[in-house]
Amino acid sequence: MTIDKSVTLTEEGKRAMEEKLHFLKSVKRPEIAEKIGRAADDGDLSENGAYHQAKEDQGRLEGQIAELEYIMRNAIVAQDTGDRVGIGKHVTVHDEDGKEKTYRLVSSHEVNASLGHISDKSPIGSALMGARAGDTVEAQTPGKARAFKIISVR
């Protein structure tokens, strides 16, 4: 059995993650190494709060770097899905209250609710995936099922 490890990203999302990875490795990693060196120069490490904090920061940073490297190794850029909803598409819908909302479907690594970027794995995102303008989809959100009429896909 093969496990699909691919991570589908938008072109912009992939570029942003590459830039973040470069920044973490070329700027943050040396900064933390310098902090560790300065703190170690202060003597007794067993009671050196600055040293322990810098080592914790280093651990978190290395975790972020490892995660981003994994994503980049397995990243594929989303293909255009034509008139169907897919990753990278902007979808305008009317909800059951008649309110118009526009979402952009992205991978779970690119979610930004304040920009209307929702995950393709979220209840609303997964309900929209593959649908076309004119379709009505139902999303099982926490608390209740919600219907969305798709107005446009671009």
C-alpha positions in Angstrom: 0.0 0.0 0.0 1.4 3.4 -1.0 0.6 6.5 1.0 0.1 9.6 -1.0 2.3 12.2 0.7 1.7 15.0 -1.9 0.7 18.4 -0.6 -1.2 20.5 -3.2 -0.5 24.2 -2.9 -1.4 27.3 -4.9 1.6 28.8 -6.8 1.6 31.8 -4.4 1.4 29.5 -1.4 4.4 27.4 -2.6 6.4 30.6 -3.2 5.5 32.0 0.2 6.6 28.8 1.9 9.9 28.7 0.0 10.6 32.3 1.1 9.7 31.5 4.7 12.0 28.5 4.7 14.8 30.5 3.2 14.3 33.2 5.9 14.2 30.7 8.7 17.4 29.0 7.6 19.4 32.1 6.5 18.3 34.6 9.1 16.6 33.0 12.2 18.8 30.0 12.5 22.0 32.1 12.7 20.3 34.6 15.1 19.4 31.8 17.5 22.8 30.2 17.2 24.3 33.5 18.2 22.0 33.8 21.2 23.0 30.3 22.3 26.6 31.2 22.0 26.2 34.5 24.0 24.2 32.8 26.7 26.7 29.9 26.9 29.5 32.4 27.4 27.7 33.6 30.6 28.9 30.5 32.5 26.9 27.9 34.5 24.4 26.5 32.0 22.3 24.7 34.6 20.8 28.0 35.9 21.1 30.1 32.8 17.6 31.1 31.8 18.7 32.8 28.6 20.5 29.7 27.4 17.6 27.4 28.1 15.2 29.8 26.4 17.4 30.1 23.3 17.7 26.2 23.2 13.8 26.0 23.3 13.6 28.6 20.6 16.1 26.6 18.5 14.0 23.4 19.0 10.8 25.2 17.8 12.7 26.7 14.8 14.1 23.4 13.8 10.6 21.9 14.0 9.2 24.7 11.7 12.1 24.1 9.3 11.6 20.4 9.2 7.8 20.8 8.6 8.4 23.3 5.7 11.1 21.1 4.2 8.7 18.1 4.3 6.0 20.2 2.6 8.4 21.5 -0.1 9.6 17.9 -0.8 6.0 16.8 -1.3 4.5 20.0 -2.8 2.7 20.0 -6.1 1.1 23.1 -7.6 -2.6 22.9 -8.1 -3.7 22.5 -11.6 -6.4 24.6 -13.2 -9.8 22.8 -12.8 -11.5 24.9 -15.5 -15.0 25.8 -14.4 -15.0 23.4 -11.4 -14.1 24.4 -7.9 -10.6 23.4 -7.0 -7.6 24.6 -5.0 -6.7 28.2 -6.0 -10.2 29.0 -7.2 -12.3 31.9 -6.0 -15.9 30.8 -5.4 -18.8 33.2 -4.8 -21.8 31.6 -3.1 -25.1 32.6 -1.6 -25.8 30.9 1.7 -29.2 29.9 2.9 -29.7 33.4 4.4 -29.1 34.9 1.0 -25.8 36.4 2.0 -23.1 36.5 -0.6 -19.6 35.3 0.3 -16.5 34.7 -1.7 -14.0 32.1 -0.6 -10.7 31.1 -2.1 -10.0 27.4 -1.7 -6.4 26.6 -0.6 -4.5 23.8 1.1 -4.7 23.5 4.8 -1.2 25.0 4.9 -2.4 28.2 3.4 -5.6 29.0 5.3 -6.2 32.6 6.2 -9.8 33.2 7.4 -9.4 37.0 7.4 -8.7 36.8 3.6 -11.5 34.3 3.0 -9.0 31.5 2.2 -10.5 28.3 3.4 -9.1 24.8 3.3 -10.2 22.3 0.7 -10.5 19.9 3.7 -12.8 22.1 5.8 -16.6 21.3 5.8 -17.4 24.1 3.4 -14.3 23.7 1.3 -14.8 20.0 0.8 -18.5 20.4 -0.1 -17.5 23.0 -2.8 -14.7 21.0 -4.3 -15.5 19.8 -7.9 -18.8 21.8 -8.1 -19.7 24.3 -10.7 -21.5 27.7 -10.9 -25.2 27.0 -10.6 -24.8 24.0 -8.3 -26.1 23.9 -4.8 -23.9 22.0 -2.2 -24.5 21.1 1.4 -21.8 21.4 4.0 -22.0 19.7 7.3 -20.7 22.4 9.6 -20.5 22.2 13.4 -24.1 22.5 14.6 -26.0 22.1 11.3 -25.9 21.4 7.7 -25.7 24.5 5.5 -26.6 24.9 1.8 -24.6 27.1 -0.6 -25.6 28.1 -4.1 -22.5 28.6 -6.2 -22.8 31.9 -8.1 -19.3 31.9 -9.8 -16.0 30.1 -10.0 -13.0 31.9 -11.1 
